[in-house]
Amino acid sequence: MALSHINTFLSNESGAVTVDWVVLTAALVGLGLAVMSVVSGGVENLSTDIGQGLTDTDPLTDPFVGNTTFTESE
């Protein structure tokens, strides 16, 4: 009797779609983390440049005078 339950369990494929979705979701999460690690350095540098430009701007005078020109950094 127990052997027939085991054989039925092993031949049942109802959870195969769930396994596929778990694998696809894990792949997407991994891809997102990889993209984040590649892009994060450039985003951090750009946000620092923007923050410094905003700090250097005096809102009581013309905000476009003496503005920093942003260049691409390596």
N, C-alpha and C positions, 0 to 999 in steps of 0.2 A: 504494500500500500504506500509506504513512504517513497519507494523507488518510482512509482508512477507520478507522485507529486513533484519529485525532483525533475523527472523527464518533462513534465508539463511546464514547469518553471523555466527550464533551459530552452525549450522550443518556443516559448512565448516571446514575441517581438514587439510588444506594445510600448515598451520604454525606449525603443531605438531612436525615435524622433526627439525625445527629450535629451538624450545623450548628444545628438547632433547639435541641438540648440545650445547646449552647455559648452560644447567645443567651439562653436562659432562665437558665442559671447566672450569666452576667454580669449580668443584670437583678437577680437575687437578691442578688448580692454588692454591687451598687450600692445597692440598697434597704437592705441591712444597714449599709453605711457612712453613708448618709443618716440613718438612725435613730440610729446611734451618735453622730453629730455633734450631733444635736438633743438627745439625752438626756444626754450626757456632762457638760454644765455643771451640771445639777441633781444628778446622782449625785456629782459632786465636792464640791459644797456640802454635801450631806447627809452624805457620809463625813467631811468636816471637822468638822461639828457633832457627829457621833457620836464621833469621836476626841477632840474637846475635852471632851465629857461624860465619857468614860472616863478622861481625864487628870485631870479635876477630882474624880473619885470616890476617896475614901480607903477601901480595902478593909478596913482594921482597925476602922473605925467602921461605923455603919449606912449602907449605900451609897445608901439612898433619901432621906437627909436632905440638903437643899441641892441637890437634883438640878436640872439645867437643864431648863427647859421648851422644847421644840423648837417653833419656829413656822415657817411657810412663808415663805421669803425670796423676794424678787423677782429 
